[in-house]
């Protein structure tokens, strides 16, 4: 079995390399045994692309720091998701540019493409980053069946039981937003 710390660092680098978040943005977490969460640290330390396994934080579901540096400011959202959403062992919060643009405009892309059929996405209105209000709103959308949540003026959250699938969902959402925008541009030029 692969060490979840190695997997998490690999995902962080992959997300950065693919341009799915800005250098100082984004956070990732996964469930660990014994009601614990492995999560990326506060960005006071390093960007996602610079992380190594020793930079990660381990926290309890009550938010107590068990090991590592200060965890991400989005810890309340990660705790709420891991506490409430069964089968979502991996949580990625990122800032893919096109998806953020859609979220900022309070608009969802049209799901007209076979490649996006796995996506079950929704939108959460403007909430303060790191707030309990944001955490509750995201969990509500997950309970309603969403696996990708656009956050107005903030970013995107994707959830999956599998690490690589979470990245694929993020890529699929960003690609859908790009394709939807291109379709609208082409349609308007007729």
C-alpha positions in Angstrom: 0.0 0.0 0.0 1.4 3.4 -1.0 2.1 5.9 1.8 -0.7 8.5 1.7 2.0 11.2 2.3 3.7 10.3 -0.9 0.4 10.2 -2.8 -0.7 13.6 -1.4 2.7 15.2 -2.4 2.4 13.6 -5.8 -1.1 15.0 -6.3 0.1 18.5 -5.2 2.8 18.5 -7.7 0.5 17.2 -10.5 -2.1 19.9 -9.8 0.6 22.6 -9.9 2.2 21.2 -13.1 -1.1 21.1 -14.9 -1.9 24.7 -14.0 -5.0 23.7 -12.0 -4.1 26.1 -9.1 -2.1 29.2 -8.5 1.3 28.8 -6.8 0.1 29.9 -3.4 -3.4 28.5 -3.6 -5.0 25.2 -3.0 -5.0 22.4 -0.4 -5.4 18.7 -0.3 -6.4 16.2 2.4 -7.1 12.6 2.8 -8.6 10.4 5.6 -6.3 8.4 7.8 -7.1 5.6 10.2 -8.1 6.6 13.8 -10.2 9.6 12.9 -7.3 11.6 11.6 -6.7 13.7 8.4 -3.5 14.3 6.5 -3.6 17.8 5.0 -1.3 20.3 3.3 0.1 23.1 5.5 -0.7 26.8 5.6 0.9 28.6 2.7 3.2 30.4 5.1 5.5 27.4 4.6 5.6 26.3 0.9 3.5 26.2 -2.3 1.9 23.0 -3.4 4.6 22.4 -5.9 7.4 22.7 -3.3 5.9 20.2 -0.7 7.6 17.1 0.5 6.3 14.4 2.8 7.7 16.1 5.9 5.7 19.3 5.3 2.3 17.8 5.8 0.1 18.1 8.9 -1.9 15.5 10.7 -5.0 16.6 12.5 -7.8 15.0 14.4 -11.4 15.4 13.2 -11.8 17.8 16.1 -9.1 20.0 14.6 -6.3 19.2 17.0 -2.8 19.4 15.4 -1.2 16.0 16.0 1.9 16.4 13.9 3.6 18.8 11.5 3.2 22.5 10.7 0.1 24.7 11.0 -2.5 23.2 8.7 -4.2 24.9 5.8 -6.7 27.7 6.7 -9.3 25.6 4.9 -9.1 23.0 7.7 -12.7 23.5 8.8 -14.0 22.6 5.3 -11.8 19.5 5.1 -12.8 18.3 8.6 -16.5 18.9 7.7 -16.2 16.9 4.5 -14.3 14.0 6.0 -16.6 13.9 9.0 -19.8 13.9 6.9 -19.2 12.5 3.5 -18.7 8.8 3.4 -16.6 7.5 0.5 -14.8 10.8 -0.1 -11.4 10.0 1.2 -9.7 12.6 -1.0 -10.5 16.3 -1.0 -8.8 18.8 -3.3 -9.5 22.6 -3.1 -7.8 24.4 -6.0 -8.1 27.4 -8.3 -8.3 26.2 -11.9 -8.6 29.5 -13.9 -11.6 28.8 -16.1 -13.6 27.1 -13.3 -12.9 30.0 -11.0 -14.1 32.4 -13.7 -17.4 30.5 -14.0 -17.7 30.4 -10.2 -17.0 34.2 -10.0 -19.8 34.8 -12.5 -22.1 32.5 -10.5 -22.5 30.4 -13.7 -22.2 26.7 -14.2 -21.0 25.3 -17.5 -23.5 23.4 -19.6 -22.8 19.6 -19.3 -23.2 18.7 -23.0 -20.1 16.5 -23.4 -19.7 12.8 -22.8 -16.3 13.5 -21.2 -17.9 15.4 -18.4 -20.7 12.9 -17.6 -19.0 11.8 -14.4 -19.1 15.3 -13.0 -21.9 16.2 -10.7 -21.2 19.8 -10.0 -22.9 22.6 -8.2 -22.2 26.2 -7.0 -21.8 27.6 -3.5 -22.4 31.3 -3.1 -19.8 33.7 -1.7 -18.6 32.6 1.8 -15.5 33.6 3.7 -12.6 31.3 3.1 -11.9 29.0 6.0 -15.2 29.7 7.6 -17.7 27.2 9.2 -20.3 28.7 6.9 -18.3 27.7 3.8 -17.7 24.2 5.3 -21.4 23.6 5.9 -22.4 24.9 2.4 -19.9 22.5 0.7 -21.0 19.5 2.8 -24.6 20.2 1.9 -23.8 20.1 -1.8 -21.8 16.9 -1.3 -24.8 15.3 0.5 -27.0 16.3 -2.4 -24.7 14.3 -4.7 -22.1 16.8 -6.0 -18.5 15.6 -6.5 -17.3 19.0 -7.8 -18.3 22.3 -6.1 -17.5 25.7 -7.6 -17.1 28.3 -4.9 -18.1 31.8 -5.9 -15.1 34.1 -6.0 -12.9 31.4 -4.4 -12.2 28.2 -6.3 -13.3 24.6 -6.6 -13.6 21.6 -4.3 -13.6 18.1 -5.7 -14.1 14.9 -3.7 -13.4 11.2 -4.5 -12.7 8.0 -2.8 -9.5 7.7 -4.9 -6.6 10.1 -5.2 -6.0 10.1 -8.9 -9.8 10.3 -9.6 -10.0 13.5 -7.6 -7.3 15.0 -9.9 -9.2 13.7 -13.0 -12.4 15.3 -11.8 -10.6 18.6 -11.4 -9.2 18.3 -14.9 -12.5 17.3 -16.3 -14.2 20.3 -14.7 -11.6 22.7 -16.0 -11.8 21.2 -19.5 -15.6 21.4 -19.4 -15.4 25.1 -18.5 -12.9 25.8 -21.4 -15.0 23.9 -23.9 -18.2 25.5 -22.8 -16.7 29.0 -23.1 -15.3 28.2 -26.6 -18.7 26.9 -27.6 -20.3 30.1 -26.5 -17.7 32.2 -28.4 -18.2 30.2 -31.6 -22.0 30.3 -31.2 -22.0 34.1 -30.8 -19.8 34.7 -33.8 -22.3 33.2 -36.2 
